Amino acid sequence: MQSFNLSRLNIWHLSLFGLVCFSSLINDSISFEYFKEQPAYLKPCKIYQPGFTACSTENTQSLIKELGKGIPEVNAVIGSIDPIKLKTINFKQDNTEAASLKADLTDLLATGIKDLIIKESKVSKKDFSWLTKIFMPKFKLEGHYKMDGRILLLPLNGEGHFVIEIDNMDIIMRTKTNLIEKGGFTFYNITSIKVDLEISKLHTQFDDLFGGNNKEVERSTNESFNKNWKEFFEALRPLINETVERVLFDILYPVFLLIPANFMIEDIPSPEKLYGKKQ
């Protein structure tokens, strides 16, 4: 009987120890609000001194590289950036010569972000918006589609799995921000991202077109889209633009609420100084 009680006591102590450790991990996760010390992969640049754009470009590339490898504090908030899961995209393109389309894209997974190259990162001294030139060697989006409409005079009706692959995508990203303050630090609050795209190749595959009832017509339609990929891209450009904007926003918005702008721009003004009033 004494041995049994001792065993029960040991189990109780182990359980209590496990609960304390688990609670500690949870509290540590909850207590993390933002970085309070300069990360080693970022160096302070000064926007009011020569050479800022080159310094900003190097910093942004370094940040993307670290995000691709995985920053634990960031991953705890947004998960992996490559692949990255996206929310549903509901898209409607009015009747034009190129296309008339209504699309719902769900269960989305995008890859290729960790390999993007920052060619130039400019920051406005007036409002601290960004103009960023990006090159992405390979971008892939897959998920579930439901579409109804036409593209290039061909019907695109159906529901099923889809894949879009883009090679050599040049992106000009225009980012609007307003500065906010937390704990004596200045942060970027990203309000919008708009992109212009140029690509060298597009390949798509839409399964179960026309309800999956005619595989030969489905095959020939996919072949036609890929044979005439330039025209198909132009028809789909608004949808692809919106998708790339969503990917970049879903990554950058939370990241820059975790990393103070002071760690990238040493002499960035406080919101009060820039806007002339407290928030």
C-alpha positions as CSV (number, residue, x, y, z in Angstrom):
1,M,0.0,0.0,0.0
2,Q,2.8,2.4,0.8
3,S,4.5,1.7,-2.5
4,F,1.2,2.4,-4.3
5,N,0.8,5.7,-2.6
6,L,4.4,6.6,-3.4
7,S,3.8,5.8,-7.1
8,R,0.7,7.9,-7.1
9,L,2.6,10.8,-5.5
10,N,5.4,10.5,-8.1
11,I,2.8,10.6,-10.9
12,W,1.1,13.6,-9.3
13,H,4.4,15.4,-9.2
14,L,5.3,14.6,-12.8
15,S,1.8,15.7,-13.9
16,L,2.2,19.0,-12.0
17,F,5.7,19.5,-13.5
18,G,4.3,18.9,-17.0
19,L,1.4,21.4,-16.4
20,V,3.8,24.1,-15.2
21,C,6.1,23.6,-18.2
22,F,3.1,23.7,-20.6
23,S,1.7,26.8,-18.9
24,S,5.1,28.4,-19.1
25,L,5.3,27.7,-22.9
26,I,1.8,29.1,-23.4
27,N,2.6,32.2,-21.3
28,D,5.9,32.8,-23.2
29,S,4.0,32.6,-26.5
30,I,1.2,34.9,-25.4
31,S,3.6,37.4,-23.8
32,F,5.5,38.0,-27.1
33,E,4.2,41.2,-28.6
34,Y,7.1,42.3,-30.8
35,F,10.8,42.4,-31.1
36,K,12.3,44.7,-28.5
37,E,16.0,44.2,-29.6
38,Q,17.6,44.6,-33.0
39,P,17.8,41.2,-34.8
40,A,21.3,40.3,-36.0
41,Y,20.0,39.9,-39.6
42,L,18.9,43.6,-39.8
43,K,21.2,46.6,-39.8
44,P,20.1,50.1,-39.1
45,C,19.9,52.3,-42.2
46,K,19.4,56.1,-42.2
47,I,16.9,57.4,-44.7
48,Y,18.3,61.0,-44.6
49,Q,21.8,59.9,-45.5
50,P,23.3,58.8,-49.0
51,G,23.2,55.2,-49.8
52,F,19.9,54.5,-48.0
53,T,18.2,52.7,-50.9
54,A,21.1,50.2,-51.2
55,C,21.0,49.6,-47.5
56,S,17.2,49.2,-47.5
57,T,17.4,46.7,-50.4
58,E,20.0,44.6,-48.5
59,N,18.0,44.7,-45.3
60,T,14.8,43.7,-47.0
61,Q,16.5,40.8,-48.8
62,S,18.1,39.7,-45.5
63,L,14.6,39.7,-43.9
64,I,13.1,37.6,-46.7
65,K,16.0,35.1,-46.4
66,E,15.4,34.7,-42.6
67,L,11.6,34.4,-43.1
68,G,12.3,31.6,-45.6
69,K,14.5,29.8,-43.1
70,G,11.9,30.4,-40.4
71,I,11.8,33.0,-37.5
72,P,10.2,31.2,-34.6
73,E,8.4,34.4,-33.3
74,V,7.0,35.1,-36.7
75,N,6.1,31.5,-37.5
76,A,4.1,31.4,-34.3
77,V,1.9,34.2,-35.7
78,I,1.6,33.5,-39.4
79,G,3.0,30.0,-39.8
80,S,5.3,29.1,-42.7
81,I,5.7,31.6,-45.5
82,D,6.7,29.0,-48.0
83,P,4.4,27.3,-48.5
84,I,1.8,29.7,-47.3
85,K,-1.9,29.0,-46.8
86,L,-4.2,31.7,-48.2
87,K,-7.8,32.6,-47.4
88,T,-10.5,32.2,-50.0
89,I,-10.3,34.5,-53.0
90,N,-13.6,35.5,-54.5
91,F,-13.1,37.1,-57.9
92,K,-15.4,38.6,-60.5
93,Q,-14.3,40.0,-63.8
94,D,-16.9,41.9,-65.8
95,N,-17.7,41.1,-69.4
96,T,-14.7,42.1,-71.5
97,E,-13.3,41.0,-74.9
98,A,-10.8,38.8,-73.2
99,A,-12.9,37.3,-70.4
100,S,-16.1,37.2,-68.4
101,L,-15.4,35.2,-65.2
102,K,-16.7,34.5,-61.7
103,A,-14.3,32.5,-59.6
104,D,-14.1,31.2,-56.0
105,L,-10.6,29.8,-55.0
106,T,-10.3,27.9,-51.8
107,D,-7.8,25.7,-49.9
108,L,-5.1,27.8,-51.5
109,L,-1.4,27.0,-51.1
110,A,1.3,29.2,-52.6
111,T,5.0,28.4,-53.0
112,G,8.1,30.2,-54.2
113,I,8.1,33.2,-51.9
114,K,11.3,32.2,-50.0
115,D,13.3,32.4,-53.3
116,L,12.2,35.9,-54.3
117,I,14.9,38.5,-54.9
118,I,14.6,42.1,-53.8
119,K,16.1,44.1,-56.7
120,E,15.4,47.5,-55.1
121,S,13.6,48.8,-52.0
122,K,12.7,52.5,-52.0
123,V,11.0,54.2,-49.1
124,S,9.3,57.6,-49.5
125,K,10.6,60.3,-47.1
126,K,7.2,62.0,-47.3
127,D,4.8,59.3,-46.2
128,F,7.1,56.2,-45.8
129,S,5.3,54.3,-48.4
130,W,7.4,51.7,-50.4
131,L,8.2,51.1,-54.0
132,T,9.8,47.6,-54.2
133,K,11.1,45.8,-57.3
134,I,11.0,42.0,-56.8
135,F,12.0,39.0,-58.9
136,M,10.4,35.7,-58.2
137,P,12.0,32.8,-60.2
138,K,9.0,30.4,-59.7
139,F,5.6,31.0,-58.3
140,K,3.1,28.2,-57.8
141,L,-0.5,28.4,-56.6
142,E,-2.8,25.4,-56.2
143,G,-6.1,24.7,-54.5
144,H,-9.8,24.2,-55.3
145,Y,-11.5,26.3,-57.9
146,K,-15.1,26.9,-58.8
147,M,-15.5,28.9,-62.0
148,D,-18.2,30.0,-64.4
149,G,-17.5,32.1,-67.4
150,R,-15.3,32.2,-70.5
151,I,-11.7,33.1,-71.4
152,L,-10.5,33.7,-74.9
153,L,-13.9,32.6,-76.2
154,L,-13.4,29.3,-74.5
155,P,-15.7,28.3,-71.6
156,L,-14.1,27.8,-68.2
157,N,-16.9,26.1,-66.2
158,G,-16.3,23.6,-63.5
159,E,-15.1,22.8,-60.0
160,G,-12.1,20.9,-58.9
161,H,-8.3,21.0,-58.3
162,F,-6.2,23.6,-60.1
163,V,-2.6,24.5,-60.5
164,I,-1.1,27.8,-61.8
165,E,2.7,28.0,-62.3
166,I,4.5,31.2,-63.3
167,D,8.2,31.4,-64.3
168,N,10.4,34.5,-63.9
169,M,7.9,37.0,-62.4
170,D,9.0,40.6,-62.2
171,I,6.9,42.5,-59.6
172,I,6.7,46.2,-58.9
173,M,5.1,46.4,-55.5
174,R,3.5,49.7,-54.3
175,T,2.9,49.6,-50.5
176,K,0.9,52.2,-48.6
177,T,1.6,52.4,-44.9
178,N,0.8,54.6,-41.9
179,L,3.1,54.7,-38.9
180,I,1.9,53.6,-35.5
181,E,3.6,53.6,-32.1
182,K,4.0,50.7,-29.6
183,G,6.2,50.8,-26.5
184,G,8.3,53.7,-27.7
185,F,8.9,52.1,-31.1
186,T,7.6,53.1,-34.5
187,F,5.9,50.4,-36.6
188,Y,4.7,50.1,-40.2
189,N,1.0,49.5,-40.4
190,I,0.5,48.3,-44.0
191,T,-2.8,49.5,-45.4
192,S,-2.6,48.3,-49.0
193,I,-0.4,46.5,-51.6
194,K,-0.8,46.9,-55.3
195,V,1.4,45.1,-57.9
196,D,2.3,45.2,-61.6
197,L,3.5,41.9,-63.1
198,E,5.5,40.7,-66.0
199,I,6.3,37.0,-66.6
200,S,8.2,34.8,-69.0
201,K,5.9,31.7,-68.8
202,L,2.5,30.5,-67.5
203,H,1.3,27.0,-67.1
204,T,-2.1,26.0,-65.8
205,Q,-4.1,22.9,-65.2
206,F,-7.8,22.9,-64.3
207,D,-9.2,19.4,-63.5
208,D,-12.9,18.5,-63.9
209,L,-13.8,21.2,-66.4
210,F,-17.4,20.9,-67.6
211,G,-18.2,18.8,-64.6
212,G,-15.5,16.2,-65.6
213,N,-18.0,14.7,-68.1
214,N,-15.8,15.1,-71.2
215,K,-12.1,14.4,-70.5
216,E,-11.1,14.9,-74.1
217,V,-12.6,18.4,-74.2
218,E,-11.1,19.1,-70.8
219,R,-7.7,18.1,-72.1
220,S,-7.9,20.1,-75.3
221,T,-9.1,23.2,-73.3
222,N,-6.1,23.0,-70.9
223,E,-3.8,22.5,-73.9
224,S,-5.3,25.6,-75.6
225,F,-4.7,27.7,-72.5
226,N,-1.1,26.6,-72.2
227,K,-0.4,27.0,-76.0
228,N,-1.8,30.5,-75.9
229,W,-0.4,31.3,-72.4
230,K,0.4,35.0,-73.2
231,E,-3.2,35.7,-74.1
232,F,-4.5,33.6,-71.2
233,F,-2.2,35.5,-68.8
234,E,-3.6,38.8,-70.0
235,A,-7.1,37.5,-69.5
236,L,-6.3,36.3,-66.0
237,R,-4.0,39.2,-65.1
238,P,-6.5,40.8,-62.7
239,L,-7.0,37.5,-60.8
240,I,-3.2,36.8,-60.7
241,N,-2.5,40.3,-59.6
242,E,-5.0,40.0,-56.8
243,T,-3.5,36.6,-55.7
244,V,0.1,38.0,-55.6
245,E,-1.1,41.0,-53.7
246,R,-2.9,38.7,-51.2
247,V,0.3,36.6,-50.7
248,L,2.5,39.6,-50.1
249,F,0.0,41.3,-47.8
250,D,-0.6,38.2,-45.7
251,I,3.1,38.0,-45.1
252,L,4.2,41.6,-44.7
253,Y,1.3,43.0,-42.7
254,P,1.9,40.8,-39.6
255,V,5.7,40.8,-40.0
256,F,5.9,44.6,-39.8
257,L,3.7,44.7,-36.7
258,L,6.2,42.4,-35.0
259,I,9.4,44.1,-36.2
260,P,9.8,47.8,-35.3
261,A,10.5,50.0,-38.3
262,N,13.3,51.5,-36.2
263,F,15.3,48.3,-36.7
264,M,15.3,48.9,-40.5
265,I,15.3,52.8,-40.5
266,E,17.2,54.1,-37.6
267,D,16.1,57.7,-38.1
268,I,12.4,57.0,-38.9
269,P,10.2,59.7,-37.2
270,S,7.6,58.8,-34.6
271,P,4.0,59.0,-35.7
272,E,3.5,62.1,-33.6
273,K,6.4,63.8,-35.3
274,L,5.4,62.8,-38.8
275,Y,1.7,63.5,-38.5
276,G,1.9,66.3,-36.0
277,K,-0.5,64.8,-33.5
278,K,-0.7,61.9,-31.1
279,Q,-2.5,58.7,-32.4
